[in-house]
Amino acid sequence: MDRLYIIAGFLWLIAGMVFGIYLGITDQLQFANTHAHANLLGFVISVLFGLLYRNWPALMSTRLAWPQFALYEIGSLVLVMGKYDIDSGGDGALAPPGAVLVVIGTLVMFWIFARGTMEINVAKKRIV
């Protein structure tokens, strides 16, 4: 799960960089917010989640790990697509559901982390 998140983050980064280069070359700066959302939600948060899993490997054993990954990554993609539509002058119908999925995915990650680190601390106290 940790590697999967970090790989997904790098894929987002590569796509964001290529998109940013395209925007600069074609002078379509109205898409700067879309570019920022892709890099922040896609690269930064995905890698951060991957590093959390890497540093607390016990978190990967929860049944919520895969659904959380899917919720967050699909939500990010849908949100960025909605943001692109907004920046194109459209109604951005995909942005609200994408945003909801991202928030739910983040809340699930918070739950996994908070619950998992509490369980790890309890287990350490039992050993000592």
C-alpha positions as CSV (number, residue, x, y, z in Angstrom):
1,M,0.0,0.0,0.0
2,D,2.8,2.4,0.8
3,R,4.5,1.8,-2.5
4,L,1.2,2.0,-4.4
5,Y,0.5,5.4,-2.9
6,I,4.0,6.7,-3.7
7,I,3.8,5.3,-7.2
8,A,0.4,6.9,-7.7
9,G,1.9,10.2,-6.4
10,F,4.7,10.1,-8.9
11,L,2.3,9.4,-11.7
12,W,0.3,12.4,-10.6
13,L,3.5,14.5,-10.5
14,I,4.5,13.5,-14.0
15,A,1.1,14.2,-15.3
16,G,1.0,17.5,-13.5
17,M,4.4,18.5,-14.8
18,V,3.5,17.7,-18.4
19,F,0.2,19.5,-18.0
20,G,2.1,22.5,-16.5
21,I,4.6,22.6,-19.4
22,Y,1.7,22.4,-21.9
23,L,0.0,25.3,-20.1
24,G,3.1,27.4,-20.2
25,I,3.8,26.7,-23.9
26,T,0.2,27.4,-25.0
27,D,-0.3,30.3,-22.6
28,Q,-3.5,28.8,-21.1
29,L,-2.9,30.1,-17.6
30,Q,-6.7,29.9,-16.8
31,F,-5.9,26.2,-15.9
32,A,-3.4,27.1,-13.2
33,N,-5.8,26.1,-10.4
34,T,-6.4,22.7,-12.1
35,H,-2.7,22.2,-12.3
36,A,-2.3,23.1,-8.6
37,H,-5.1,20.8,-7.5
38,A,-3.6,17.9,-9.5
39,N,-0.2,18.4,-7.9
40,L,-1.3,19.0,-4.4
41,L,-4.1,16.4,-4.2
42,G,-2.4,13.9,-6.5
43,F,1.3,14.1,-5.7
44,V,1.7,15.7,-2.3
45,I,-1.2,14.0,-0.4
46,S,-0.7,10.6,-2.1
47,V,3.0,10.6,-1.2
48,L,2.2,11.8,2.3
49,F,-0.3,8.9,2.7
50,G,2.3,6.5,1.3
51,L,4.8,7.7,3.8
52,L,2.3,7.3,6.7
53,Y,1.8,3.7,5.6
54,R,5.6,3.2,5.3
55,N,6.3,4.5,8.8
56,W,3.5,2.6,10.4
57,P,3.3,-0.7,8.5
58,A,0.7,-2.1,10.8
59,L,-1.8,0.3,9.3
60,M,-1.6,-1.7,6.0
61,S,-3.3,-4.6,7.7
62,T,-6.7,-2.9,8.1
63,R,-9.5,-3.9,5.7
64,L,-10.1,-0.2,5.1
65,A,-6.7,0.4,3.4
66,W,-7.7,-0.6,-0.1
67,P,-11.1,1.1,0.0
68,Q,-9.5,4.3,1.4
69,F,-6.9,4.2,-1.4
70,A,-9.7,3.8,-4.1
71,L,-11.9,6.5,-2.5
72,Y,-9.1,9.0,-2.3
73,E,-7.5,8.4,-5.7
74,I,-10.8,8.2,-7.6
75,G,-12.0,11.3,-5.8
76,S,-8.9,13.2,-6.7
77,L,-9.2,12.3,-10.3
78,V,-12.9,13.2,-10.4
79,L,-12.3,16.5,-8.6
80,V,-9.4,17.5,-10.9
81,M,-11.6,16.7,-13.9
82,G,-14.3,18.9,-12.4
83,K,-11.9,21.7,-11.8
84,Y,-10.7,21.5,-15.4
85,D,-14.3,21.8,-16.5
86,I,-14.7,24.9,-14.3
87,D,-11.6,26.5,-15.6
88,S,-12.8,25.8,-19.1
89,G,-16.0,27.8,-18.4
90,G,-18.2,24.7,-17.7
91,D,-20.4,24.0,-14.7
92,G,-17.9,21.7,-13.1
93,A,-20.5,19.1,-12.3
94,L,-17.8,16.6,-11.3
95,A,-16.1,18.8,-8.7
96,P,-18.6,18.4,-5.9
97,P,-18.8,14.6,-5.9
98,G,-15.0,14.5,-6.4
99,A,-14.5,16.8,-3.4
100,V,-16.8,14.6,-1.3
101,L,-14.9,11.5,-2.2
102,V,-11.6,13.2,-1.4
103,V,-12.9,14.3,2.0
104,I,-14.3,10.9,2.8
105,G,-11.0,9.2,1.7
106,T,-9.1,11.6,3.9
107,L,-11.5,11.0,6.9
108,V,-11.0,7.2,6.4
109,M,-7.2,7.7,6.4
110,F,-7.5,9.7,9.6
111,W,-9.5,6.9,11.1
112,I,-7.0,4.3,10.0
113,F,-4.1,6.3,11.4
114,A,-5.7,7.4,14.6
115,R,-7.1,3.9,15.4
116,G,-4.0,2.1,14.3
117,T,-1.5,4.2,16.2
118,M,-3.6,3.9,19.3
119,E,-3.6,0.1,18.9
120,I,0.2,0.1,18.3
121,N,0.7,2.1,21.5
122,V,-1.5,-0.2,23.5
123,A,0.4,-3.2,22.2
124,K,3.8,-1.6,23.1
125,K,2.6,-1.0,26.6
126,R,1.6,-4.7,27.0
127,I,5.1,-5.8,25.8
128,V,6.8,-3.5,28.3
